[in-house]
Amino acid sequence: MTQEATLKKAADILRNTRHAVALTGAGVSVASGIPAFRGSQGLWEKWDPRIFEISFFRQDPVQGWTLLLELDKLMMAARPNEGHNALAELERMGIVTAVITQNIDGLHQEAGSRDVVEFHGSSRRMRCMQCGRTWAREEISLDSLPPRCGCSGLIKPDVVFFGEAIPEQAGISAYGACNACEVMLVVGTSAVVAPASHLPVIAKQAGAKIIEINMEPSALGSLSDFVILGEASAILPQLVEAVKKPA
């Protein structure tokens, strides 16, 4: 099947559903200026992955925050791209009922998506590791590192570091959405990092069709019913336009 035919078939399926869920990864935000973590141009090529190990962060929060500052600048400067906008439009059309994102940039919400499950948390929030209080990113000054709470606890971005559990409510919402959906859009994710990699399996076992949009085939393999190769910022708008056309 050609790419064009695959896109048309995927659009036909989306047009006839009212319960699709999108699972998104770093590939969705690349066009917004946020590099993916993996790959030849990924962030892990530039930064030591230890900055996202909770044990390292607790041991040396000053160095941890020094490294995080550059990532913070990237996140704060980024704006939604056409891929984010397309998913928000599919929600307004009554097709996508939830976006489960592994991204921490908050761009789905900024684009207009309302039901967003932040599976790995959000860089737009800060959290005290001692008392659990949270703040909007803008409320915390990073002029003096590391920032601390009034209780003297260490403040960190409210994102899931390696060694931390997925937020309980995010897990409940994500698994519930996967079990209930008729179609899952897997967009811009390598599908290799657990437990997010389990979500398409759950959806498939519940009977959902899997539509994958990636630059190259992912680890999902035969789990995907349709694979459309290309940048999410280009393919998703094409998919929306195809859904709008009469069958």
C-alpha positions in Angstrom: 0.0 0.0 0.0 1.4 3.4 -0.9 1.9 6.2 1.7 -1.0 8.1 0.2 -3.3 5.1 0.3 -2.3 4.3 3.9 -3.1 7.9 4.9 -6.5 7.7 3.2 -7.3 4.4 4.9 -6.2 5.8 8.3 -8.4 8.9 7.7 -11.4 6.7 6.8 -11.0 4.9 10.1 -10.7 8.1 12.1 -13.7 9.6 10.4 -15.9 6.8 11.7 -14.7 6.8 15.3 -15.6 9.0 18.2 -13.1 7.5 20.6 -9.5 7.9 19.4 -6.6 8.4 21.7 -3.2 9.9 20.8 0.0 8.7 22.4 2.7 11.3 21.6 6.5 11.4 22.1 9.4 13.7 21.5 8.9 13.6 17.7 5.8 15.8 17.9 7.8 18.7 19.4 10.9 18.6 17.2 9.4 21.1 14.9 8.9 23.4 17.9 12.7 23.5 18.5 12.9 20.8 21.2 15.3 18.0 20.0 14.4 14.4 20.7 16.3 12.7 23.5 17.5 9.8 21.4 19.2 9.6 18.1 22.2 11.2 16.4 20.9 14.8 17.1 19.3 13.9 20.4 19.7 15.6 23.7 21.5 12.6 25.2 24.3 13.2 22.6 24.8 16.6 24.2 23.9 16.1 27.8 24.7 13.4 30.4 21.4 11.4 30.9 22.3 11.3 34.6 20.7 14.8 34.9 17.4 12.9 34.9 18.4 10.3 37.5 16.7 11.1 40.7 19.6 9.7 42.8 22.1 12.0 41.0 19.8 15.0 41.4 19.4 14.3 45.2 23.2 13.9 45.5 24.2 17.0 43.6 21.2 19.3 43.0 23.4 22.3 42.1 25.0 20.5 39.2 21.7 18.9 38.3 19.9 22.3 38.1 22.9 23.8 36.2 22.4 21.2 33.5 18.6 21.5 33.6 18.7 25.3 33.0 19.4 24.9 29.3 16.6 22.5 28.9 14.4 24.8 30.9 15.2 27.6 28.4 14.3 25.4 25.4 10.9 24.4 27.0 10.0 28.0 28.0 10.8 29.3 24.5 9.0 26.5 22.5 5.6 27.1 20.9 3.1 24.6 19.4 3.6 23.4 15.8 1.2 22.2 13.2 1.3 18.7 14.7 0.0 19.9 18.1 -2.6 22.1 16.3 -3.8 19.1 14.2 -4.4 16.9 17.3 -6.3 19.8 19.0 -8.4 20.1 15.9 -9.2 16.3 15.9 -10.4 16.8 19.5 -12.6 19.7 18.5 -14.0 17.5 15.7 -15.1 14.9 18.3 -12.6 12.3 17.2 -9.7 12.4 19.6 -10.9 12.1 23.2 -7.6 12.2 25.0 -3.9 12.9 24.3 -1.4 10.8 26.4 1.9 12.5 26.1 5.4 11.5 27.2 6.5 15.1 26.6 7.0 17.5 29.4 6.7 20.7 27.4 3.0 21.6 27.8 2.6 22.3 24.1 -0.5 20.2 23.6 -2.5 22.3 26.1 -1.1 25.5 24.5 -2.3 24.3 21.1 -5.8 23.8 22.5 -6.0 20.1 23.5 -8.1 19.9 26.7 -7.9 16.3 27.8 -4.1 15.8 28.1 -2.6 13.1 30.3 1.0 14.2 31.2 2.5 10.7 31.6 5.9 12.0 32.5 4.8 15.2 34.2 5.4 18.8 33.1 8.3 21.2 33.1 5.8 24.0 33.4 5.3 23.1 37.1 7.8 22.9 40.0 7.4 20.6 43.0 8.9 20.4 46.4 10.5 17.0 47.0 9.8 17.3 50.8 6.3 18.6 51.3 4.9 18.1 47.8 3.8 21.7 47.2 3.7 22.7 43.5 4.1 26.0 41.7 3.8 27.3 38.1 7.3 27.4 36.6 7.1 31.3 36.4 6.7 31.5 40.2 10.1 30.0 41.0 13.3 32.0 40.6 16.3 30.1 39.3 18.7 32.9 40.1 20.1 31.0 43.1 20.6 27.2 42.7 19.1 24.9 43.9 15.7 26.5 44.5 14.2 25.6 47.9 10.8 25.6 49.4 9.8 27.4 52.6 10.0 24.0 54.3 13.7 23.8 53.2 12.9 21.0 50.8 14.6 20.8 47.4 12.5 22.0 44.4 12.7 20.1 41.1 10.7 20.3 37.9 7.5 18.3 38.3 8.6 15.7 35.8 9.3 12.0 36.2 13.1 11.4 36.6 14.7 8.0 36.1 14.0 6.1 39.3 10.7 7.8 40.0 7.2 6.3 39.4 4.7 7.5 36.9 2.2 9.8 38.7 -0.7 7.7 40.0 -3.5 9.7 38.4 -1.7 9.9 35.1 -1.3 6.1 35.1 -5.0 5.5 35.9 -6.2 8.0 33.2 -3.8 6.6 30.6 -4.6 3.0 31.1 -8.4 3.8 31.2 -8.2 5.7 27.9 -6.2 2.9 26.3 -8.7 0.2 27.4 -11.7 2.3 26.1 -10.4 3.6 22.8 -11.3 2.4 19.3 -8.3 3.9 17.6 -4.8 4.8 18.9 -2.6 7.3 17.1 1.0 6.6 18.1 2.9 9.8 17.1 6.6 10.7 17.3 7.6 8.0 19.8 10.1 5.2 19.6 7.8 3.0 21.8 10.8 1.5 23.7 10.6 3.2 27.1 8.4 1.4 29.6 5.8 1.8 31.0 4.6 4.1 28.1 5.6 1.4 25.6 2.9 -0.8 27.2 0.1 1.6 26.3 -0.3 0.6 22.6 -0.3 -3.0 23.6 -3.1 -2.4 26.0 -5.1 -0.5 23.4 -4.5 -3.3 20.8 -5.6 -6.0 23.2 -8.7 -4.0 23.9 -9.5 -4.1 20.1 -8.2 -0.7 19.0 -6.7 0.0 15.6 -3.1 1.4 15.8 -2.1 4.2 13.5 1.6 5.0 13.7 3.2 8.3 12.5 6.9 8.3 12.9 10.0 9.4 10.9 11.0 5.7 10.8 9.3 2.4 11.8 9.3 2.0 15.6 9.6 -1.0 17.9 5.8 -1.5 17.6 6.4 -3.6 14.5 3.3 -5.6 13.5 1.3 -4.1 16.3 0.6 -1.1 14.1 -2.2 -1.5 11.6 -1.0 1.5 9.6 2.4 3.1 9.5 2.8 6.6 7.9 6.4 7.8 7.7 7.2 11.4 8.0 7.4 14.4 10.4 4.4 14.7 12.7 4.1 18.4 12.0 3.6 17.5 8.3 1.6 14.2 8.4 -0.9 15.2 11.1 -2.3 18.2 9.2 -2.6 16.0 6.1 -4.4 13.4 8.1 -6.9 16.0 9.4 -7.6 17.3 5.9 -8.1 13.8 4.7 -10.6 13.1 7.5 -12.5 16.2 6.5 -13.0 15.0 2.9 -16.1 12.9 2.0 -15.4 9.2 2.1 
